[in-house]
């Protein structure tokens, strides 16, 4: 990690640094530590003979190469991330028992992954598409993943339609285009058959889906969550990220031209600005409704296809997040970050609730949690949570084998 960024380091950065090494000036070696003087020629039977099977270095290098890729995400495949920190402005003890939301002096490490929903990993970054805005808080009570988008509502009310939605949004099956865009027949067939998607379509066809920069893009938790305080009193909340630079978008012609000149526009913009010290900053806002007021509206406040009108439920700014360090390895950090909507700190003994926060719309988010768990274990193996970028910055105790407990000290 760059020494000139030492002043921005936090607990998570120091944890990751233990798994980072500088090989400059060191002798090359095999995976087992055998010194290597030549990594560019195989052992051969004579000067012009065939490669020998006994060349274990070649076998090792090839075996690693053949297995070094993991399946890309089904959705949100095209993504880019950065490290940073979060600080609450004032104590929210009246709303939640989570410690990172109570002490204004506490700095919580975060990792954010921005993404595109529909496109593959090679999609043009300025396409018209919904953007993901997912934040991992490394709190002193475990990880809290706030997984959201840059649009405050969603397409569907029941998660059984999610596979149908994604199949429709992906390229046409007989042509494999358009890539990372929704203006095609299968998508419009789905929208025309599901009237609950009309609200989301108004957002997609706006300039919100062609943002000017990740640094100028809002984020939303989308779902309705519930914060619980130490007295057991709970409030319904919506999470909002608001960029300090303001929300700005391209016009259509700009997006087309810039994407044609540089398909990596958004990641290049974020990376270069962080390197120059122009850190990406966002304030965290909450919309709050008490349990007693749940039925005061003419719509279901748990419905993810609806937003809460800000003139009736104003957004209260409660903290600030600053992204101040780029990743060292995109594959090891961004691609294996595996943000998960079911991961929240201060887990209670109950399997159905969490003591500081819980999601409150079972038909959508609950089933999403189950699906995400399967996807993560499929892409990253069943032990994906032990990846360094995912690991909590606290001591973790796991029961991995029958009758035996394993304690992993992360710091």
Secondary structure as UniProt FT lines:
FT   HELIX           3..8
FT   HELIX           11..17
FT   TURN            18..19
FT   TURN            24..25
FT   TURN            31..32
FT   TURN            53..54
FT   HELIX           56..67
FT   STRAND          78..88
FT   TURN            93..95
FT   HELIX           99..101
FT   TURN            104..105
FT   STRAND          108..116
FT   TURN            121..122
FT   TURN            125..126
FT   STRAND          131..139
FT   TURN            140..141
FT   STRAND          142..149
FT   HELIX           159..161
FT   HELIX           162..169
FT   TURN            173..175
FT   HELIX           185..193
FT   HELIX           195..197
FT   HELIX           198..204
FT   HELIX           207..209
FT   HELIX           214..216
FT   STRAND          219..220
FT   STRAND          225..228
FT   TURN            230..231
FT   STRAND          234..243
FT   TURN            244..245
FT   HELIX           252..261
FT   TURN            263..264
FT   HELIX           265..275
FT   TURN            276..277
FT   STRAND          280..290
FT   HELIX           291..293
FT   TURN            294..295
FT   TURN            301..302
FT   TURN            304..305
FT   TURN            310..312
FT   STRAND          316..326
FT   TURN            330..336
FT   TURN            341..342
FT   STRAND          357..359
FT   HELIX           362..366
FT   HELIX           367..380
FT   TURN            382..383
FT   HELIX           384..386
FT   TURN            388..390
FT   STRAND          396..401
FT   TURN            402..403
FT   STRAND          404..408
//
